[in-house]
Amino acid sequence: MNLIDINTLFPTDEKCREILTKLRWPEGVQCPRCKMPAVELETEKTLYYCKDCDYQFSVMAGTVFNDSHLPLTKWFLATLLLCEAKKGMSACQIQRTLGISYKTAWYLCHRIRAAMVEVDRKMLDGTVEMDETYIGGKIKGRGQKQAKKMKEIVIGIRKRNGDLRFFHAADAKKGTLAKYIRENISEDVDVIMTDDLPAYPKAVGKFHKRHRTINHSKHIYAIGDVHTNTIENAFSLLKRGIMGTWHKISAKHLAAYLDEMTFRFNRRHNPNLFLDTLRHMVTADPLTFERLTA
């Protein structure tokens, strides 16, 4: 799917509503409140009515599109731009491309990101790499250890030739690392690759016999197939996005950008990425501006 396809297949809001309806209710329109069948009303705008709970609604009700006055054609273009931009798309670029205000573009991007939160994720097995990185600008007049304490920590877990997970963590201590291992790595994992951070041997716990370490502190980065280059490559892509696209990310919203990056990365070979993203957008909960800026 490219921009020409979007303009050809979805040239009007009516066409956009049709595909959203099919994605949200593939087996027929249902009431968002009571889940009972609903009927379409004969109105200019495509509205539906549920007799059981006396509720009138549209396909956008209760989704990330909720209460939006922006044309759906612009929503679709913004969604495609975020899906296809390997290193992300800034709100300023969306503003210039779509001809909207910066506030609208910023809110629009965050609503799309809110739908990119992956739920019910499978546990990772096979060969899994885990590492941590530090997000933030250069801090002058500080030693390396002190500067790291003032930056944001991102924990990365990636299965070789498989899915990626990013987490905004409070620290990189053994308890925190153990929590992410427990919640994301399967009991059937073959091997866990990490660097020589002292916290990892205790964090892996019962996986200690399947734990392999590469000694980065001695500038050793690979011994045969023992390395963390796979997760390091993902970190590199993330940092290129921050430095080259977003330029600056607040600690408050860092998790949202990590969700966007992992969602797009894990579906990079999906030919239906755009439609898959729309499907998430019509099933995700609304994100109000008040909650976003609270």
PLY file of the C-alpha trace (Angstrom):
ply
format ascii 1.0
element vertex 294
property float x
property float y
property float z
element edge 293
property int vertex1
property int vertex2
end_header
0.00 0.00 0.00
1.37 3.41 -0.97
0.10 6.98 -1.15
-1.25 6.50 -4.67
-3.20 3.43 -3.53
-4.66 5.36 -0.58
-5.84 8.20 -2.83
-7.27 5.73 -5.34
-8.99 3.31 -2.95
-10.11 5.79 -0.28
-10.70 9.14 -2.02
-13.65 10.14 0.21
-14.67 9.85 3.84
-17.50 7.54 2.76
-15.03 5.04 1.30
-12.92 5.30 4.46
-15.94 4.55 6.64
-16.75 1.49 4.55
-13.37 -0.16 5.14
-13.41 0.79 8.84
-16.83 -0.84 9.20
-15.58 -4.06 7.58
-12.50 -4.12 9.79
-14.38 -3.39 13.02
-17.39 -5.63 12.40
-16.43 -8.36 9.90
-19.54 -10.38 10.85
-22.00 -7.47 10.87
-22.46 -4.21 12.77
-22.76 -4.63 16.54
-23.57 -2.12 19.25
-20.39 -1.04 21.14
-22.35 -1.06 24.40
-24.40 -4.27 24.44
-22.82 -6.13 21.50
-26.24 -6.73 19.92
-26.89 -6.33 16.16
-27.59 -2.78 14.98
-29.26 -1.31 11.92
-28.08 1.48 9.65
-30.02 4.75 9.74
-31.01 6.62 6.60
-28.92 9.73 7.22
-26.29 11.68 5.30
-23.61 10.43 7.66
-23.33 6.69 8.12
-24.93 6.11 11.54
-26.22 2.99 13.23
-28.92 2.39 15.83
-29.27 -0.27 18.50
-32.84 -0.95 19.57
-31.82 -2.98 22.63
-30.07 -0.10 24.43
-31.48 2.82 22.42
-28.02 3.95 21.31
-27.04 5.76 18.13
-23.41 5.52 17.04
-20.95 5.62 14.15
-18.05 3.35 13.22
-15.68 5.82 14.93
-17.45 5.74 18.31
-15.30 4.32 21.08
-12.14 4.13 18.91
-9.04 6.30 18.47
-11.10 8.22 15.86
-13.61 9.20 18.56
-14.73 12.87 18.46
-12.30 13.69 15.66
-13.23 16.49 13.23
-10.31 15.73 10.94
-11.36 14.18 7.59
-10.81 10.43 7.49
-8.85 10.84 4.26
-6.19 12.73 6.24
-6.33 10.13 9.01
-5.60 7.42 6.43
-2.68 9.35 4.92
-1.15 9.97 8.37
-1.55 6.30 9.28
0.23 5.18 6.11
3.07 7.66 6.68
3.65 6.34 10.21
3.40 2.72 9.04
5.85 3.01 6.18
8.44 5.35 7.74
11.13 2.95 8.97
12.53 5.52 11.40
9.21 7.13 12.26
7.55 10.34 11.16
7.66 13.58 13.14
4.58 15.64 13.94
6.18 18.58 12.11
6.45 16.50 8.94
2.82 15.36 9.29
1.84 19.01 9.77
3.56 20.08 6.55
2.41 17.08 4.52
-1.27 17.21 5.49
-1.61 20.99 5.87
-2.88 20.90 9.45
-1.83 22.63 12.67
1.04 21.28 14.75
-1.26 20.60 17.72
-3.58 18.53 15.51
-0.64 16.66 13.97
0.91 15.92 17.38
-2.38 14.64 18.81
-3.06 12.67 15.63
0.29 10.87 15.81
-0.19 9.98 19.46
-3.65 8.58 18.82
-2.27 6.33 16.10
0.56 5.26 18.44
-1.99 4.45 21.14
-3.46 1.83 18.80
-0.03 0.29 18.23
0.23 -1.11 21.75
0.60 -4.86 21.34
-1.54 -6.98 23.66
-1.60 -10.75 24.16
1.95 -11.07 22.90
3.46 -14.52 22.56
6.34 -15.50 24.81
9.69 -15.47 23.03
11.54 -18.75 22.54
14.47 -20.01 20.47
17.56 -17.78 20.68
16.76 -14.56 22.51
19.01 -11.53 22.96
18.60 -8.99 25.73
20.35 -5.70 26.32
19.85 -2.21 27.70
20.56 1.23 26.28
20.39 4.80 27.52
18.31 7.50 25.83
19.16 11.18 26.20
21.44 13.91 24.92
25.05 14.53 25.87
25.55 15.83 29.39
28.59 18.08 29.63
30.71 18.15 32.74
29.51 14.75 33.95
31.33 11.44 34.22
30.03 8.49 32.21
28.42 6.74 35.20
26.79 9.92 36.47
25.53 10.85 32.99
23.87 7.44 32.60
21.91 7.97 35.82
20.37 11.11 34.29
19.21 9.35 31.11
16.22 7.14 30.36
16.76 3.39 30.26
15.33 1.23 27.49
15.39 -2.56 27.86
15.39 -4.48 24.59
14.53 -8.16 24.05
14.59 -9.70 20.59
14.26 -13.21 19.26
16.65 -13.89 16.41
14.64 -13.77 13.18
11.63 -12.94 15.32
9.82 -10.31 17.36
11.24 -7.31 19.17
10.23 -5.82 22.53
11.23 -2.42 23.91
10.49 -1.27 27.47
11.02 2.05 29.22
12.52 0.88 32.51
13.19 2.66 35.78
16.58 0.98 36.15
18.69 -1.93 34.92
18.95 -3.77 38.25
18.56 -7.53 38.56
14.97 -7.30 39.84
13.83 -5.17 36.92
15.61 -7.35 34.36
14.19 -10.50 35.96
10.67 -9.08 35.66
11.01 -8.52 31.90
12.57 -11.97 31.45
9.72 -13.59 33.36
7.01 -11.73 31.42
8.47 -12.11 27.91
10.72 -15.16 27.63
9.26 -18.64 27.34
10.20 -21.62 29.49
11.19 -23.32 26.23
13.84 -20.75 25.29
17.01 -22.35 23.89
19.49 -19.69 24.95
19.53 -16.13 26.31
22.33 -13.90 25.05
23.37 -10.82 27.07
26.40 -8.63 27.57
28.53 -8.74 30.73
26.36 -6.41 32.86
26.76 -7.82 36.41
22.99 -7.90 36.99
22.24 -10.47 34.28
23.59 -13.69 35.90
21.18 -13.27 38.83
18.36 -11.86 36.70
18.16 -14.91 34.40
17.52 -17.12 37.44
16.44 -20.62 36.40
17.72 -19.98 32.87
21.33 -19.75 34.11
22.33 -22.94 32.28
21.00 -21.45 29.03
22.60 -18.05 29.57
25.48 -16.97 27.34
27.49 -13.77 27.89
29.60 -11.69 25.51
32.22 -9.49 27.18
31.64 -6.00 25.80
33.80 -4.41 28.49
36.81 -6.07 26.86
35.67 -4.99 23.39
34.61 -8.51 22.41
31.42 -8.39 20.36
31.03 -11.87 18.88
32.34 -15.38 19.49
30.72 -17.64 16.91
26.97 -17.25 17.33
27.30 -15.76 20.83
26.56 -12.05 20.43
23.93 -9.39 21.00
24.27 -7.76 17.59
20.62 -8.48 16.73
19.23 -6.37 19.57
21.99 -3.80 19.07
20.79 -3.33 15.49
17.29 -2.64 16.80
18.68 -0.09 19.27
20.54 1.56 16.39
17.29 1.92 14.43
15.58 3.42 17.49
18.36 5.97 18.02
18.39 6.91 14.33
14.68 7.62 14.70
15.25 9.79 17.76
18.18 11.75 16.34
17.04 11.97 12.72
13.25 12.13 12.97
11.83 12.97 16.39
14.96 14.83 17.64
13.66 14.93 21.20
11.40 12.64 23.19
10.14 13.37 26.70
10.37 10.65 29.35
6.58 10.82 29.71
5.90 9.79 26.10
8.94 7.57 25.50
6.91 4.37 25.97
4.51 5.42 23.19
7.37 5.86 20.72
8.79 2.48 21.75
5.38 0.89 21.08
5.30 2.47 17.62
8.80 1.27 16.78
8.19 -2.32 17.90
4.75 -2.50 16.23
6.19 -1.40 12.89
9.36 -3.51 13.22
7.49 -6.73 14.04
5.26 -6.25 10.99
7.94 -5.09 8.59
7.30 -8.05 6.25
3.50 -7.80 6.47
2.07 -6.74 3.07
-1.16 -5.68 4.85
0.53 -3.47 7.46
-1.73 -0.49 6.71
-4.98 -2.46 7.05
-3.64 -4.24 10.14
-2.96 -0.85 11.72
-6.47 0.38 10.87
-7.87 -2.77 12.48
-6.03 -1.92 15.68
-7.27 1.67 15.48
-10.96 0.69 15.36
-10.59 -1.74 18.26
-8.38 0.36 20.57
-9.80 2.59 23.31
-10.07 6.36 22.73
-7.20 8.63 23.82
-8.45 12.01 24.97
-6.27 15.13 24.73
-6.76 15.71 28.46
-5.40 12.27 29.34
-2.53 12.62 26.88
-1.40 15.95 28.33
-2.20 15.24 32.00
0 1
1 2
2 3
3 4
4 5
5 6
6 7
7 8
8 9
9 10
10 11
11 12
12 13
13 14
14 15
15 16
16 17
17 18
18 19
19 20
20 21
21 22
22 23
23 24
24 25
25 26
26 27
27 28
28 29
29 30
30 31
31 32
32 33
33 34
34 35
35 36
36 37
37 38
38 39
39 40
40 41
41 42
42 43
43 44
44 45
45 46
46 47
47 48
48 49
49 50
50 51
51 52
52 53
53 54
54 55
55 56
56 57
57 58
58 59
59 60
60 61
61 62
62 63
63 64
64 65
65 66
66 67
67 68
68 69
69 70
70 71
71 72
72 73
73 74
74 75
75 76
76 77
77 78
78 79
79 80
80 81
81 82
82 83
83 84
84 85
85 86
86 87
87 88
88 89
89 90
90 91
91 92
92 93
93 94
94 95
95 96
96 97
97 98
98 99
99 100
100 101
101 102
102 103
103 104
104 105
105 106
106 107
107 108
108 109
109 110
110 111
111 112
112 113
113 114
114 115
115 116
116 117
117 118
118 119
119 120
120 121
121 122
122 123
123 124
124 125
125 126
126 127
127 128
128 129
129 130
130 131
131 132
132 133
133 134
134 135
135 136
136 137
137 138
138 139
139 140
140 141
141 142
142 143
143 144
144 145
145 146
146 147
147 148
148 149
149 150
150 151
151 152
152 153
153 154
154 155
155 156
156 157
157 158
158 159
159 160
160 161
161 162
162 163
163 164
164 165
165 166
166 167
167 168
168 169
169 170
170 171
171 172
172 173
173 174
174 175
175 176
176 177
177 178
178 179
179 180
180 181
181 182
182 183
183 184
184 185
185 186
186 187
187 188
188 189
189 190
190 191
191 192
192 193
193 194
194 195
195 196
196 197
197 198
198 199
199 200
200 201
201 202
202 203
203 204
204 205
205 206
206 207
207 208
208 209
209 210
210 211
211 212
212 213
213 214
214 215
215 216
216 217
217 218
218 219
219 220
220 221
221 222
222 223
223 224
224 225
225 226
226 227
227 228
228 229
229 230
230 231
231 232
232 233
233 234
234 235
235 236
236 237
237 238
238 239
239 240
240 241
241 242
242 243
243 244
244 245
245 246
246 247
247 248
248 249
249 250
250 251
251 252
252 253
253 254
254 255
255 256
256 257
257 258
258 259
259 260
260 261
261 262
262 263
263 264
264 265
265 266
266 267
267 268
268 269
269 270
270 271
271 272
272 273
273 274
274 275
275 276
276 277
277 278
278 279
279 280
280 281
281 282
282 283
283 284
284 285
285 286
286 287
287 288
288 289
289 290
290 291
291 292
292 293
